[in-house]
């Protein structure tokens, strides 16, 4: 069993390195920024070279003529998100999360989006996972092909803090379990609090998959045999309680 925390120098604007998306599906990219940029205009740009990058959409101009791209800015969590619908092969390219700096060069971070004909080697059943305050949430990321045997990590988006899984790993409120037969990484977060809400990544090899954890305000009470939310009971079957390693 092994768990490892990785910390890296944080740039003023941060995002994924690469994202693989199945043809015809949608993608949502989180772009994190520093406190000083809360009031700045953010935008989404396309192009291999920054000096020839074409702006697709801005937070002060939300109209996309093709209605395929949208952008929103959450100044509380200091992250703006870009969603692209119905991705096709022609959409494979380098993209940039950028902040407009009137008095100087714009701050930015780039990523590569690759559109695949079938399910990517790293994917999930959905992009948003929800749980109640005091309860738990389970996220399942599926690794296939060359990524099935890769080192698997669970990262808090925008912080460069990652947990590395080996078989079953536990740390504080997190449990990571990998199934070598199915290639599934299951991440369980217990005792959910509002501060747990936000973007996370599953990673493997050169692939990253953003998922959003939503925390509802319904309080959960723990009984002798499980967790209760009103009249709903969430059983503790197969739960692994995190402990410090």
C-alpha positions in Angstrom: 0.0 0.0 0.0 1.4 3.4 -0.9 0.1 6.9 -0.9 2.0 10.0 -1.9 1.4 13.7 -1.9 2.9 15.7 -4.7 3.1 19.5 -4.6 4.3 21.6 -7.5 4.9 25.3 -8.1 1.5 26.9 -8.8 1.3 29.2 -11.8 -1.1 32.1 -11.7 -3.4 30.3 -14.2 -3.6 26.5 -14.1 -5.5 23.8 -15.9 -5.1 20.2 -17.2 -2.2 19.2 -19.4 -4.2 17.0 -21.8 -7.8 15.8 -22.2 -9.2 12.9 -24.4 -12.9 13.1 -25.4 -15.0 10.7 -27.4 -16.3 12.0 -30.7 -19.7 13.6 -30.4 -19.4 14.1 -26.6 -18.9 17.2 -24.5 -16.0 18.4 -22.5 -15.7 20.8 -19.6 -12.4 22.3 -18.7 -11.7 24.0 -15.3 -9.3 26.9 -15.4 -8.0 28.1 -12.0 -6.6 31.5 -11.3 -5.1 33.6 -8.4 -7.1 35.9 -6.2 -5.7 39.0 -8.0 -7.6 38.0 -11.2 -11.1 37.7 -9.7 -12.3 40.9 -11.4 -10.5 40.3 -14.7 -12.0 39.1 -18.0 -11.2 35.5 -18.8 -11.3 33.9 -22.2 -10.8 30.7 -24.1 -8.4 30.6 -27.0 -7.5 28.0 -29.7 -4.2 27.6 -31.5 -0.9 25.7 -31.3 1.0 29.0 -31.0 0.0 31.6 -28.5 0.8 34.5 -30.8 -1.7 33.1 -33.4 -4.3 31.9 -30.9 -7.9 32.6 -31.9 -10.3 33.7 -29.1 -13.4 31.6 -29.1 -15.3 33.1 -26.1 -14.9 35.6 -23.3 -16.6 36.1 -19.9 -17.6 39.6 -21.0 -19.1 38.3 -24.3 -20.9 35.0 -23.7 -22.3 34.7 -27.2 -20.9 31.8 -29.3 -22.4 32.0 -32.8 -22.4 28.2 -33.1 -23.8 27.7 -29.6 -21.2 25.0 -29.1 -19.0 26.7 -26.5 -19.9 28.3 -23.2 -17.9 29.9 -20.4 -18.7 30.7 -16.7 -16.7 32.3 -13.9 -16.9 31.2 -10.3 -15.1 34.0 -8.4 -15.7 32.3 -5.0 -13.6 29.3 -6.0 -11.5 31.3 -8.4 -12.1 29.0 -11.4 -13.7 29.6 -14.7 -15.0 26.7 -16.7 -15.3 26.2 -20.4 -17.7 23.7 -21.9 -17.6 22.5 -25.5 -20.4 20.4 -27.0 -20.5 17.8 -29.8 -16.7 17.6 -30.2 -15.5 16.3 -33.6 -12.1 15.3 -35.0 -11.5 18.9 -36.3 -11.7 20.1 -32.7 -8.5 18.3 -31.7 -6.0 21.1 -30.9 -4.2 23.1 -28.3 -6.4 25.4 -26.2 -5.6 28.2 -23.8 -7.2 29.3 -20.5 -6.3 33.0 -20.4 -6.8 36.1 -18.3 -7.0 39.6 -19.9 -4.3 41.9 -18.4 -4.8 45.4 -19.9 -1.5 46.8 -18.6 0.7 43.9 -19.6 0.9 40.4 -21.2 -2.1 38.2 -20.6 -1.6 35.3 -18.2 -2.4 31.9 -19.6 -2.1 28.1 -19.4 -2.5 25.6 -22.3 -3.8 22.1 -22.7 -4.2 19.6 -25.5 -7.7 18.3 -26.4 -7.7 15.1 -28.5 -11.0 13.7 -29.9 -11.1 9.9 -30.1 -13.5 7.7 -32.2 -14.4 5.6 -29.2 -14.3 5.9 -25.4 -11.0 7.3 -24.3 -8.6 5.1 -22.3 -9.5 7.2 -19.2 -13.2 8.0 -18.7 -16.0 8.1 -16.2 -19.7 7.4 -16.2 -20.5 11.0 -15.6 -18.6 14.3 -14.9 -20.5 15.4 -11.7 -20.7 13.3 -8.5 -22.8 14.4 -5.6 -23.1 13.7 -1.8 -24.6 15.3 1.3 -22.8 17.2 4.0 -21.5 14.6 6.5 -22.0 11.8 4.1 -19.9 10.3 1.4 -19.4 10.3 -2.4 -17.8 7.6 -4.6 -16.1 8.5 -7.9 -15.2 5.7 -10.4 -12.7 6.4 -13.1 -12.2 3.7 -15.8 -8.7 3.0 -17.2 -8.4 0.8 -20.3 -5.8 -0.1 -22.9 -2.3 1.0 -22.1 -3.6 3.0 -19.0 -5.0 0.0 -17.2 -1.6 -0.9 -15.7 -0.5 2.8 -15.3 0.0 4.5 -12.0 -3.3 6.0 -11.0 -3.7 9.3 -9.1 -6.5 11.4 -7.6 -5.7 15.1 -7.6 -7.4 18.2 -6.3 -7.7 20.4 -9.4 -5.8 23.7 -9.2 -3.6 22.6 -6.2 -1.2 20.1 -7.7 -1.8 17.9 -4.6 -2.3 14.2 -5.6 -2.9 10.9 -3.9 -1.2 8.0 -5.6 -3.1 4.6 -5.3 -1.7 1.1 -5.0 -4.3 -1.6 -4.5 -6.2 0.0 -1.6 -4.8 3.3 -0.1 -6.3 5.3 2.7 -5.5 8.8 4.0 -7.7 10.8 6.3 -11.2 10.9 4.6 -10.0 9.5 1.3 -9.9 5.9 0.2 -8.5 4.9 -3.2 -9.1 1.3 -4.5 -7.9 0.0 -7.8 -9.2 -3.1 -9.4 -6.6 -4.6 -11.8 -9.2 -6.8 -13.5 -11.6 -4.0 -14.5 -9.2 -1.1 -14.5 -11.5 0.9 -12.3 -10.2 3.4 -9.7 -12.8 4.0 -7.0 -12.3 7.1 -4.9 -14.4 7.4 -1.7 -14.6 10.7 0.2 -16.2 10.5 3.6 -17.5 13.1 6.0 -18.1 15.5 3.2 -17.9 19.2 3.9 -18.6 22.3 1.8 -14.9 22.7 1.4 -14.7 19.4 -0.4 -16.8 20.7 -3.3 -14.9 21.5 -6.5 -12.9 20.0 -9.4 -10.7 16.9 -9.1 -8.7 14.9 -11.6 -8.2 11.2 -12.2 -4.9 10.7 -13.9 -3.0 8.0 -15.6 0.0 8.2 -17.9 -0.4 11.3 -20.0 -4.2 11.4 -19.6 -6.2 13.5 -17.1 -10.0 13.4 -16.5 -11.7 16.3 -14.7 -14.7 15.5 -12.5 -16.7 17.8 -10.2 -17.7 16.8 -6.7 -20.9 18.6 -5.5 -21.8 18.7 -1.8 -25.5 19.3 -0.9 -26.5 20.9 2.4 -28.7 18.0 3.6 -27.2 16.9 6.9 -26.3 13.2 7.3 -26.7 11.4 10.7 -24.8 8.2 11.3 -26.6 5.3 12.9 -25.3 1.9 14.0 -25.6 0.4 10.6 -25.2 3.2 8.1 -25.7 6.8 7.2 -29.2 8.4 7.1 -30.4 11.5 5.1 -34.0 12.1 6.1 -35.8 8.8 5.3 -33.0 7.7 2.9 -30.4 5.3 4.2 -26.9 5.0 2.6 -25.5 1.5 3.6 -21.8 1.2 4.7 -21.3 -2.0 2.7 -17.8 -2.2 1.2 -16.8 1.2 2.7 -13.1 1.4 3.7 -12.5 3.8 6.5 -9.6 6.1 5.8 -6.7 6.1 8.3 -3.4 7.9 8.4 -0.6 5.9 6.7 
